[in-house]
Each structure stands twice: as C-alpha cells, then as structure tokens.
Amino acid sequence: MGETREIGVGVLGYGGVARVHVHAILRVGYSMQPPLRPVLVALCGRTASDVEAAAHRYGAPAFYTRWQDLVRDPRVEILINAAPNDLHADPCIEALRLGRHVLCEKPLARNAAEARTMASAAGTAGVVHQVSFNYRHVPAVLLARRLICEGRLGRIYHFRARYCDDSLMNAALPRTWRQERVRAGSGAAGDLASHILDLARFLVGEIAAVSAASRIFVPRRPGGAGDEEVDVEDAVVATLEFEGGAIGTLEASTFCPGRKNLLWFEISGSGGTVIFDLERLNELQVYTTGDADLGGFRTVLVTEPTHPYGAVWWPSGHILGWEHSFVHQLDGFLRAVAGEDPARVGATFDDGYRCAVLTDALLDSASAGRRVVPEA
C-alpha cells in the first residue's frame, strides 16, 4: 500500500472555532483514516504577534495577517474559513477562483444575496465546497436521519427545536462584531437558528413558509465610543411549514439563564418519535409504535459498531465529544476531495444558500409581522 498523499490546509482564523478545525486537522488521521492526509501549512489572523504564537503552538510553518496572502499561498490546497461573517465571501470566492477546496464556517454569508454569489462561484469552480454545519456529523443525529429515511417514523408530522444559551445575559458585556448587522448580518438567527434550519432541512425536508417574531433585549452595549447600538436580534421564535406537510417550531435565544449550549429537537411521525439533546449528544431517545408495550421511550447510546461512525473511535459505550463532529466533517470533506462518493452528509454551499434564504425569511417575517414564503 502506498503512502497517503498529503494535502495542504490553510485556516483563516486561529482562535474561537478555528481551534476546533485545527484540532480536526491534527486528529482526523488517528481513527478515520481518510484517503488524504491534511497538513496545516498556514494560519491567518489580524494581529501578527497572536497569529505567530498560534502558528508555533499548532505547528503551522507559515502565518499571515492578510487573507489574500493565505489563499494565494501555493501550499494551500484547502481553505478553512473560520473568520467573522463579513470575511466569508471575499476570501472564499478568491480561493474558489484559484481552485482551492473550501470549508466555510456557518452561516455561509450575512444574507441570502451574498450567499447566492458564493454558491454561484462554488458551482463554477468545480471544487469541493462545504459549510460547517457540524451537527450533521453527530452519530445520534445521523441515526435519527437513518430512522426517518428508512420510514421507521412513518409520515412526519412535527419538528420542534430549540437552540439556547445565556451568552448575552450580562448587559455589561461589550458589543462585538456579533452585535453589528453590517458585520454579522444577524444575531441569534444566523448564529443559532441557522443550525436548526439546516437540521430541519437535513432531517425533514424543505421549508415552504415561516412566521417569526424576534427581540433585542439589550439595545445598547459598551463599545469603543461609549454605549453603542445593538442592531441584531437577541432571540427569535418561529413556526415552520414544510413542503412535505409537516409543521414545526423553532426557538433560538442567547438569553436563557443556565443554558450554555442547548440544542434540542423532537421529530414526530405516524410511526414514532425521536428526541435529541446536545447536552447528551451520544444518546437518542426513540419511540416507535412497535414499542407500545414499553410504555415510553428507549434511550439508545449511539456508540455501537452498527451506528454511524461506530467502531472507528472507542469500544462500545465509550462516548464521543463535541469536537468529534468536526473530525467526522473533515473526514467526509477529504473523501470528497479525493473523489470518493460516500452518501452525502456534508452541507454544500448550495445548502448554505438555502439556509441563508430561510434566515432572511425569519427576519423578514419578524419585521413585517406576517407569514413569509422564502424565495425559490
């Protein structure tokens, strides 16, 4: 057997979520054995001293303070864009133009128009392009999808989901780019609800209409020029109407005391129900009509060899963590780059565009106070 070919990866960003992407680069070959071996060749960030320290810490031989230099480095064959939302479009589009494969953090863009431009560039480039909706790659989520696709839940009637934390409860927290519409595009809708919208499409199907309400609970926060305006939502709630006939609810909020990273969904159909809770991410609650004699749900610990991503990490019953979803995501990405054609799990730029359309629809509905049919 020949040696696995190396492929160079450049990461735009070095802190925050960029760290878990770097972790995935360093760990994916340990258990997943992808057909390509990713090598971190460069990092990019705004502050030279900080990005240099990160490059030394992560083992990257090069670092830059301009994204243009990163994407034009000939060693960079894959760009992972973990920058703030306003730095998603230009670096990704330039990388695509240069023939780089691109994995971009969610949300793909600040709005649907920007996302459409990115998806169009990706479609023309003929390379692999994905959005980092990492929860698609959690074994329990994939087991839920398998049960739905196999018809075990029958006709789907309901989708209910919440993504909540308490990250902005403190009104004294300074305003960051995330509370500035020109940079972030949106608040809880793009940061949290986008995950729900992607999972809704991934598990249940396309969404035909939305009706939403949103709130800004703290309208001003400390900034460089004193108190500065917050112009993106702290919370959004919505009802969803699916093309297949199911109806659903969505709640996303950064004002839920005690909640640190709650992502919960429940899907009910004519044949049963599944419940997922990220705070217990190795478990799936399952009830089917065949379980009627049990009188309730079964808790499935999704660590068996027959389960998604089973038998590639630890023995049965030995649980995984949040970071493993990024390792799984990168493995699938590398397999796509190598020309393998596994069952598609990763979210493409087209999926990112559809999610942006739905996010815009939520905000439009909340602003207008009416039901909105997303653009085709």
C-alpha positions in Angstrom: 0.0 0.0 0.0 1.4 3.4 -1.0 1.7 6.4 1.4 -1.3 8.6 1.8 -0.9 11.8 -0.1 -0.6 15.0 1.9 -2.8 17.9 1.2 -2.1 21.4 2.5 -4.7 23.3 4.6 -4.8 27.0 5.4 -7.0 28.2 8.2 -8.4 31.8 8.2 -8.6 32.4 12.0 -6.7 31.0 14.9 -8.9 31.4 18.0 -12.5 30.5 18.7 -14.0 27.9 16.4 -10.8 27.9 14.3 -9.2 25.9 17.1 -11.5 23.0 16.7 -10.9 23.0 13.0 -7.2 22.8 13.7 -7.9 20.0 16.2 -9.7 18.1 13.4 -6.8 18.6 11.0 -4.4 17.1 13.6 -6.7 14.3 14.7 -8.6 13.1 11.6 -6.0 10.5 10.6 -6.0 8.9 14.1 -9.1 6.9 13.6 -10.9 7.9 10.4 -8.1 7.1 8.0 -9.1 9.4 5.2 -7.6 8.9 1.7 -5.7 12.2 2.0 -3.6 13.4 5.0 -4.3 17.1 5.8 -1.3 19.1 6.8 -1.7 22.6 8.4 0.5 24.8 6.3 -0.6 28.3 7.3 -2.8 30.4 9.6 -4.1 33.9 9.1 -5.2 36.5 11.6 -5.3 40.2 12.1 -2.7 40.5 14.9 0.7 39.4 13.9 2.0 38.5 17.4 -1.0 36.5 18.2 -1.2 34.6 15.0 2.5 33.9 15.1 2.1 32.4 18.6 -0.8 30.3 17.4 1.2 29.1 14.4 4.0 27.9 16.7 1.5 26.3 19.0 -0.3 24.4 16.3 2.8 23.6 14.2 2.0 25.7 11.2 5.1 26.7 9.2 3.7 30.0 8.0 1.3 32.7 9.2 -0.2 35.8 7.6 -2.1 38.9 8.6 -3.8 39.3 5.1 -6.2 36.7 3.9 -5.1 37.4 0.3 -1.6 36.0 1.2 -3.2 32.9 2.8 -5.4 31.9 -0.2 -2.6 32.7 -2.7 0.0 30.5 -0.9 0.6 27.7 -3.4 0.8 25.2 -0.5 -2.8 25.9 0.5 -5.0 23.4 -1.4 -7.9 23.6 1.1 -9.1 26.8 2.8 -10.9 26.5 6.1 -12.6 29.9 6.6 -13.3 30.4 10.4 -13.3 34.2 10.2 -16.2 36.5 11.3 -19.2 36.6 8.9 -18.1 39.7 7.0 -14.9 37.8 6.0 -16.7 34.8 4.5 -17.5 36.0 1.0 -14.3 37.6 -0.4 -11.8 35.0 0.8 -13.9 32.1 -0.2 -14.7 33.5 -3.6 -11.0 34.2 -4.3 -10.0 30.7 -3.0 -12.6 29.2 -5.3 -11.3 31.2 -8.2 -7.8 29.8 -7.5 -9.1 26.3 -7.5 -8.9 25.7 -3.7 -11.4 23.4 -2.0 -13.3 25.4 0.7 -14.8 24.6 4.0 -16.5 27.7 5.4 -17.9 28.3 8.9 -21.6 28.9 9.2 -23.6 30.9 8.4 -22.2 30.9 4.9 -22.9 34.6 4.5 -24.6 37.6 6.1 -27.6 37.4 3.9 -29.1 35.4 1.0 -27.8 37.7 -1.7 -24.2 37.3 -0.5 -24.7 33.5 -0.1 -26.1 33.2 -3.6 -22.9 34.9 -5.0 -20.8 32.4 -3.0 -22.8 29.4 -4.1 -22.6 30.5 -7.7 -18.8 30.9 -7.5 -18.6 27.4 -5.9 -20.7 25.9 -8.7 -18.4 27.3 -11.3 -15.2 26.4 -9.7 -15.5 22.6 -9.9 -14.0 22.0 -6.4 -15.4 20.7 -3.2 -17.3 23.3 -1.1 -19.0 22.8 2.2 -20.4 24.8 5.1 -19.5 23.8 8.6 -22.9 22.7 9.9 -21.1 20.2 12.2 -24.2 18.8 13.9 -25.0 16.8 10.8 -22.0 14.7 11.8 -23.1 13.8 15.3 -23.7 10.0 15.4 -27.1 10.4 17.1 -28.3 12.9 14.6 -27.3 10.6 11.7 -29.1 7.7 13.4 -32.2 9.9 13.6 -31.9 10.6 9.9 -31.4 6.8 9.2 -34.6 6.0 11.0 -36.5 8.7 9.1 -35.1 7.7 5.7 -36.0 4.0 6.5 -39.6 5.0 7.2 -39.4 4.0 10.8 -41.1 7.2 11.9 -43.7 7.0 9.1 -45.1 10.2 7.8 -43.5 13.1 9.6 -46.0 15.4 11.4 -43.9 17.6 13.7 -40.5 19.2 14.0 -39.7 21.1 17.2 -36.3 22.6 18.0 -34.5 24.9 20.4 -31.0 26.3 20.4 -30.4 28.4 23.6 -27.6 29.8 25.7 -27.0 32.5 28.2 -24.0 34.1 26.5 -25.5 37.7 26.3 -27.4 37.8 29.6 -25.0 40.3 31.1 -25.9 43.7 29.8 -22.4 45.0 30.7 -20.8 42.7 28.1 -19.2 44.9 25.4 -20.6 44.9 21.9 -18.7 42.8 19.5 -18.9 42.2 15.7 -21.7 39.7 16.5 -24.0 42.5 17.6 -23.3 44.6 14.5 -25.6 43.9 11.5 -23.1 45.2 8.9 -20.5 42.6 10.1 -22.7 39.7 11.3 -25.8 40.0 9.2 -28.0 38.8 12.0 -27.8 37.8 15.6 -29.4 34.7 17.1 -31.0 33.9 13.7 -27.7 33.4 11.9 -25.6 32.2 14.8 -28.0 29.7 16.4 -31.2 29.3 14.3 -29.2 28.5 11.2 -28.1 25.2 12.8 -31.8 24.4 13.4 -32.8 25.4 9.9 -30.1 23.2 8.4 -31.0 20.2 10.6 -34.7 20.8 9.7 -33.9 20.5 6.0 -31.4 17.6 6.6 -33.9 15.6 8.6 -37.4 16.5 7.5 -37.1 18.4 4.1 -37.6 21.7 2.5 -39.4 24.5 4.4 -42.2 26.2 2.5 -43.1 29.1 4.8 -42.2 30.7 8.1 -43.8 33.0 10.6 -41.5 34.6 13.2 -41.0 37.1 16.0 -37.7 38.5 17.3 -36.5 40.7 20.1 -33.5 42.8 21.0 -33.5 42.7 24.8 -30.4 44.9 25.4 -30.5 47.6 22.7 -27.1 49.2 23.7 -23.8 47.8 24.9 -20.5 49.3 25.9 -18.2 49.9 23.0 -15.2 51.9 22.0 -17.2 55.1 21.7 -19.3 54.6 24.8 -22.6 52.8 24.7 -23.2 51.6 21.1 -26.4 50.4 19.4 -27.1 46.7 19.0 -29.0 46.2 15.7 -29.3 42.4 15.6 -31.8 40.2 17.4 -31.0 38.5 20.8 -33.8 35.9 20.2 -36.1 34.6 17.5 -39.0 32.2 17.6 -40.9 30.9 14.6 -43.3 28.4 13.2 -42.2 26.4 10.2 -44.3 24.8 7.4 -42.6 22.0 5.5 -43.2 21.2 1.8 -44.0 17.6 2.8 -46.9 18.7 5.1 -45.2 18.7 8.5 -45.3 21.7 10.8 -42.7 22.8 13.2 -41.5 25.3 15.8 -38.1 27.0 16.3 -36.6 28.9 19.2 -33.2 30.5 19.3 -32.0 32.7 22.1 -28.9 34.0 23.9 -31.0 35.0 27.0 -31.7 31.7 28.7 -30.0 31.6 32.2 -28.2 28.4 32.9 -28.2 27.2 29.3 -24.7 27.0 27.8 -25.2 25.2 24.5 -28.6 23.6 24.4 -29.5 22.2 21.0 -32.7 20.0 21.3 -35.0 18.7 18.7 -38.0 16.3 18.6 -39.4 14.8 15.4 -42.7 13.0 15.5 -44.4 11.0 12.8 -47.2 8.4 12.3 -44.8 5.6 13.3 -42.9 7.2 16.2 -40.8 10.0 17.6 -37.0 10.7 18.1 -35.6 13.2 20.5 -32.0 14.6 20.5 -30.3 16.8 23.2 -26.8 18.1 22.5 -26.1 18.1 26.2 -26.4 14.3 26.0 -25.1 14.1 22.5 -24.3 10.4 22.5 -27.9 9.5 23.2 -31.1 9.4 21.0 -34.5 8.9 22.5 -36.6 6.7 20.3 -40.2 5.6 20.4 -41.9 3.7 17.7 -45.4 2.1 17.5 -43.6 -1.2 17.9 -42.5 -0.1 21.4 -46.0 0.4 22.6 -45.6 -2.4 25.2 -42.7 -0.5 26.7 -45.0 2.4 27.5 -42.4 5.1 26.6 -39.1 6.0 25.0 -35.9 3.9 24.7 -32.6 5.6 25.3 -30.2 4.4 22.6 -26.5 5.0 23.4 -25.2 5.6 19.9 -21.8 4.0 20.2 -22.3 0.6 18.7 -20.4 -0.7 15.6 -23.6 -0.6 13.7 -24.2 3.0 14.4 -23.0 6.0 12.3 -19.2 6.4 12.8 -19.3 3.3 15.1 -16.2 1.2 15.5 -13.8 3.9 14.4 -13.1 5.5 17.7 -13.5 3.7 21.0 -15.2 0.4 22.2 -19.0 0.3 22.6 -20.3 2.6 25.4 -17.2 4.9 25.3 -18.7 8.2 24.4 -17.6 11.0 22.0 -17.5 14.7 22.4 -18.5 17.9 20.5 -15.1 18.1 18.8 -15.6 14.7 17.1 -18.3 16.2 14.9 -15.6 18.4 13.3 -13.3 15.4 12.8 -16.1 13.5 11.1 -16.9 16.5 9.0 -13.3 16.9 7.8 -13.1 13.2 7.0 -16.1 13.4 4.7 -14.7 16.6 3.1 -11.3 14.9 2.4 -13.1 11.9 0.9 -15.0 14.2 -1.4 -11.8 15.9 -2.4 -10.2 12.5 -3.2 -13.1 11.8 -5.5 -14.9 9.2 -3.3 -18.6 9.3 -3.4 -19.9 8.4 0.1 -23.6 9.1 1.0 -23.6 12.9 1.1 -23.8 14.2 4.6 -21.8 17.5 4.5 -23.7 20.7 3.8 -22.6 22.3 0.4 -22.6 26.0 -0.4 -26.0 25.4 -2.0 -27.3 24.2 1.4 -25.7 27.3 2.9 -27.5 29.4 0.5 -30.9 27.8 1.2 -30.2 28.3 4.9 -29.5 32.0 4.3 -32.7 32.3 2.4 -34.6 30.9 5.3 -32.7 33.0 7.8 -33.7 36.1 5.8 -37.2 34.9 5.7 -37.3 34.6 9.5 -36.1 38.2 9.9 -38.4 39.5 7.2 -41.4 37.8 8.9 -40.4 39.2 12.3 -40.1 42.7 10.8 -43.3 42.6 8.8 -45.4 40.6 11.3 -46.6 38.2 8.7 -46.1 34.8 7.2 -43.3 34.7 4.6 -42.8 32.2 1.8 -39.0 32.0 1.1 -37.7 32.8 -2.3 -37.2 29.8 -4.6 
